[in-house]
Amino acid sequence: MEQLPSSADYIEETIAEFRRYRQLAERALAQIDDEAFGAVDAGTGDAIATYVKHVGGNLRSRWTDFLTSDGEKPDRHRDNEFVLTPDDTRSALMERWAAGWDALFGAFEHLVADDLGRIVTIRREPHTVLRAAQRSLAHVAYHTGQIVLLAKRAAGSNWKTLSIPRGGSDAFARELEQRLQEEGRG
C-alpha cells in the first residue's frame, strides 16, 4: 500500500511545478527576439512583454512577506502591468520577472508543513497557505500557456518544441521504457 504524500511532499512538489512552469516560459522566451517580445498580438491585444510584466508583479506582490502582509501590496498597480512604457525594455521586464520568482521561491523555501493551514490574505480575502499556493500555481500556468502560444506564433517555422513533438509519442514511450529498464524500474 502506497503512503499518502505528506505536507512536506506537497511543498516540495509545488516548488518543482513552479520551477517547471518558469523553465517552460523561459525556454519559449529564448526563442523570440526583442521585437516579438514587445509586439502586440492582434488576437489578444497583449504582448508577451505584458505577461512577463504581470507575472513578475503578481509573484512579487503575493509572495513578499506573504505570511504577514496582504498579498496585494499597496505599491502594486495591477492595471499598469498590462500597459507597456518606454522603460519596459526586455531587460527591465526580465529583471522584474526574476524578482517575482525570487520572492516566490524565497517564501517557499521557508515554509514548513504546519504553515499550509495558516491563514493569509489576498485583497483582504482569507486563504489558507495551501489555497494561496494553488491559486498562484494556476495563475502562473495560465500565463505560461499564453507566453508559449504567442512565442510559438512569433517564432513560426523556427519554433523548437518544448515537449514531445507531434508524431513523437511512440518514440518517446520507447525511450522512456528503455531508460526505466536501464535504471531497474521497468
Sequence and secondary structure as in RCSB ss.txt:
>XXXX:A:sequence
MEQLPSSADYIEETIAEFRRYRQLAERALAQIDDEAFGAVDAGTGDAIATYVKHVGGNLRSRWTDFLTSDGEKPD
RHRDNEFVLTPDDTRSALMERWAAGWDALFGAFEHLVADDLGRIVTIRREPHTVLRAAQRSLAHVAYHTGQIVLL
AKRAAGSNWKTLSIPRGGSDAFARELEQRLQEEGRG
>XXXX:A:secstr
      HHHHHHHHHHHHHHHHHHHHHHHTTS HHHHH B TTTS BHHHHHHHHHHHHHHHHTTTTTS SS TT
  GGGGGS  TT  HHHHHHHHHHHHHHHHHHHHT  GGGGGSEEEETTEEEEHHHHHHHHHHHHHHHHHHHHHH
HHHHHGGG   SSS TT HHHHHHHHHHHHHHTT  
